[in-house]
């Protein structure tokens, strides 16, 4: 715990990578939330893909809309990235003082613990990021936080976060495996816990909100088809490479500076 550098370097590298790839993440969020029956604002399929979303958002809402939600995203990375990398390295040294004695199982356990701890702490900032990206209404982070807290309470800022470790997966296989989970996560974070009615009548009625991760998964497939779980697949895949390259290049350069 005496070495503070992994915490600092991890946070700064995560912030740098987030800034460089955030517009891609915005297109991913917009693609993942569109087409839902639970919210009339999101029923229309406005975007045909990543490039179309990128250009349409830029044309209709301006360049700043591509960075809507960047404040909580940076706050998230400053906390999530800092804690994740710091806890990972600190826990490894606590369990195995000599790096030469490290094993794959030790690294996996440390990675899981670091991911769970950092995700739990940073979850409210991820909820804010998704809401601001999806809405694109120009509200700042403080206003968005206040609105969520007043309307939905403290629990509105904590949603099931089941995909924060997806960045550890690589390339195409990682995107295929993680995109359905990311779609569920994004939709859960974007919905408000206010509605108690149903949409439709009789056999076509569906809940106005998703009650759980499984319910979101089932309702998405039922109302939009299986491929709806892969909305945002391209930006998810495209972003993995640049994000990790920027992160590790920044992290390694900072290590060399000290």
C-alpha positions in Angstrom: 0.0 0.0 0.0 3.1 2.3 0.2 3.4 2.5 -3.6 0.9 5.1 -4.9 2.1 5.0 -8.5 -0.1 2.2 -9.9 -3.2 4.1 -8.6 -2.1 7.4 -10.2 -0.9 5.9 -13.4 -3.9 3.7 -13.8 -6.3 6.7 -13.3 -4.5 9.0 -15.7 -4.1 6.4 -18.4 -7.8 5.5 -18.2 -8.8 9.2 -18.4 -6.6 9.7 -21.5 -8.0 6.6 -23.2 -11.6 7.7 -22.4 -11.1 11.1 -24.0 -9.7 9.6 -27.1 -12.5 7.2 -27.8 -15.6 8.8 -26.2 -17.5 9.7 -29.4 -17.4 6.0 -30.3 -18.9 5.1 -26.9 -21.6 7.7 -27.4 -22.7 6.1 -30.7 -22.7 2.7 -28.9 -25.0 4.0 -26.2 -27.4 5.6 -28.7 -27.5 2.4 -30.8 -28.1 0.2 -27.7 -31.0 2.2 -26.3 -33.0 2.8 -29.5 -36.0 0.6 -30.5 -37.3 -0.1 -27.0 -41.1 -0.4 -26.4 -40.8 0.7 -22.8 -40.0 4.3 -23.7 -41.7 6.1 -26.6 -38.8 8.5 -26.9 -36.6 5.5 -27.9 -38.9 3.5 -30.0 -37.7 5.0 -33.3 -34.7 3.5 -34.9 -32.8 6.7 -35.7 -29.4 5.3 -36.4 -28.5 2.6 -38.9 -25.0 2.0 -37.6 -21.9 3.6 -35.9 -20.9 5.9 -38.8 -24.5 7.0 -39.4 -25.0 7.7 -35.7 -21.7 9.6 -35.5 -22.5 11.9 -38.5 -26.2 12.4 -37.5 -25.4 13.3 -33.9 -22.8 15.7 -35.2 -25.1 17.2 -37.8 -28.2 17.6 -35.7 -26.8 18.2 -32.2 -23.3 19.5 -32.8 -19.8 18.2 -31.9 -20.3 18.7 -28.2 -23.1 16.1 -28.2 -20.6 13.4 -29.0 -19.0 14.3 -25.7 -22.2 14.5 -23.7 -21.5 12.6 -20.5 -17.7 13.1 -20.7 -17.6 14.6 -17.2 -19.0 11.6 -15.3 -17.1 9.3 -17.7 -13.8 11.0 -16.7 -14.8 10.9 -13.1 -15.6 7.2 -13.5 -12.3 6.5 -15.1 -10.4 8.6 -12.5 -12.0 6.4 -9.8 -12.6 3.1 -11.6 -9.2 3.0 -13.4 -7.3 4.3 -10.4 -8.9 1.8 -7.9 -8.8 -1.1 -10.4 -5.2 -0.9 -11.3 -4.1 0.1 -7.8 -6.0 -2.7 -6.1 -4.8 -5.2 -8.6 -1.1 -4.5 -8.1 -1.4 -4.0 -4.4 -3.3 -7.2 -3.9 -0.8 -9.1 -6.0 2.2 -7.8 -4.0 0.3 -8.6 -0.7 -0.3 -12.2 -1.8 3.0 -12.7 -3.7 5.8 -10.4 -2.6 8.2 -11.7 -5.3 6.9 -11.1 -8.9 8.7 -14.2 -10.0 6.3 -16.3 -7.9 3.2 -15.0 -9.6 0.8 -17.6 -11.1 -2.1 -17.3 -13.5 -4.6 -18.2 -10.8 -3.3 -15.4 -8.6 -3.5 -12.8 -11.4 -7.1 -13.9 -12.3 -8.3 -13.7 -8.6 -6.7 -10.3 -8.2 -8.2 -9.1 -11.4 -11.7 -10.2 -10.4 -11.4 -8.6 -6.9 -10.1 -5.4 -8.4 -12.9 -5.3 -11.0 -15.7 -5.9 -8.5 -14.4 -3.3 -6.0 -13.8 -0.6 -8.6 -17.1 -1.3 -10.4 -19.1 -1.0 -7.2 -17.6 2.3 -6.2 -17.8 3.9 -9.7 -21.2 2.6 -10.7 -23.1 5.9 -10.1 -20.8 7.8 -12.5 -21.5 5.1 -15.2 -25.3 5.6 -14.7 -24.8 9.4 -15.2 -22.7 8.8 -18.3 -25.3 6.6 -19.9 -28.2 8.9 -19.1 -26.3 12.0 -20.5 -25.2 10.1 -23.6 -28.7 8.7 -24.3 -30.5 12.0 -23.7 -28.0 14.5 -25.2 -30.0 17.3 -23.6 -26.9 19.3 -22.6 -27.4 19.0 -18.9 -24.3 19.1 -16.8 -23.2 16.3 -14.4 -24.5 18.0 -11.3 -27.9 18.7 -12.7 -28.2 15.1 -14.0 -27.1 13.8 -10.6 -29.6 16.0 -8.7 -32.5 15.0 -11.0 -31.8 11.3 -10.7 -31.5 11.6 -6.9 -34.7 13.6 -6.5 -36.8 11.4 -8.8 -35.4 8.0 -8.1 -33.6 8.2 -4.9 -30.1 6.9 -4.1 -30.9 3.4 -5.5 -31.3 5.1 -8.9 -27.6 5.7 -9.0 -26.7 2.1 -8.5 -27.7 -0.4 -11.2 -26.5 -3.9 -11.9 -23.1 -3.5 -13.5 -22.2 -6.8 -15.1 -19.9 -5.9 -17.8 -17.2 -3.5 -16.5 -14.5 -6.1 -17.0 -15.3 -6.5 -20.7 -12.3 -4.3 -21.5 -10.1 -7.2 -20.5 -11.5 -9.2 -23.4 -9.7 -8.7 -26.7 -10.8 -8.2 -30.2 -13.7 -9.8 -32.0 -14.3 -12.7 -29.6 -14.5 -10.2 -26.7 -17.0 -8.0 -28.5 -19.2 -11.0 -29.5 -19.2 -12.3 -25.9 -19.7 -8.9 -24.2 -22.1 -7.0 -26.4 -25.4 -8.6 -25.3 -24.4 -8.1 -21.6 -23.4 -4.5 -22.4 -26.8 -3.9 -24.1 -28.6 -5.1 -21.0 -26.4 -3.0 -18.7 -26.9 0.2 -20.8 -30.7 -0.2 -20.9 -30.9 -0.9 -17.2 -28.9 2.2 -16.5 -30.8 4.4 -18.8 -34.3 3.6 -17.6 -36.0 5.5 -14.8 -37.6 3.7 -11.9 -40.7 5.7 -12.0 -43.3 3.9 -14.2 -45.5 1.3 -12.7 -47.9 0.7 -15.5 -47.7 -1.6 -18.6 -47.5 -0.8 -22.3 -50.1 -2.5 -24.6 -53.1 -4.6 -23.8 -53.8 -8.3 -23.4 -51.2 -10.7 -24.6 -49.2 -7.8 -26.2 -48.7 -6.0 -22.8 -45.2 -5.6 -21.6 -43.8 -4.1 -18.4 -43.0 -0.3 -18.5 -39.6 -1.0 -17.0 -37.2 -3.9 -16.8 -37.3 -5.6 -13.4 -34.0 -7.3 -13.7 -31.1 -8.1 -16.0 -32.8 -11.4 -17.1 -36.1 -9.6 -17.7 -34.3 -7.0 -19.8 -32.7 -9.8 -21.8 -35.9 -11.7 -22.3 -38.0 -8.6 -23.2 -35.4 -7.3 -25.6 -35.3 -10.6 -27.5 -39.1 -10.9 -27.3 -40.0 -7.5 -28.6 -37.0 -6.6 -30.9 -35.5 -10.0 -31.9 -32.3 -11.8 -31.0 -30.1 -9.4 -33.0 -31.2 -6.5 -30.8 -28.7 -7.9 -28.2 -26.0 -6.9 -30.7 -26.9 -3.3 -31.1 -23.7 -1.3 -30.8 -21.5 -4.3 -31.7 -19.4 -2.4 -34.2 -18.5 0.6 -31.9 -17.9 -1.9 -29.1 -15.4 -3.8 -31.2 -13.9 -0.8 -32.8 -13.3 1.0 -29.5 -11.6 -1.9 -27.7 -8.4 -1.6 -29.7 -7.8 2.1 -29.5 -8.8 2.3 -25.9 -6.4 -0.3 -24.8 -3.6 0.9 -27.0 -4.0 4.5 -25.6 -4.3 3.2 -22.0 -1.2 0.9 -22.1 1.0 3.4 -24.0 0.1 6.1 -21.5 0.6 3.8 -18.6 4.0 2.6 -19.8 5.2 6.1 -20.6 4.3 7.3 -17.1 6.1 4.3 -15.5 9.2 5.3 -17.5 9.0 8.9 -16.2 9.5 7.9 -12.6 
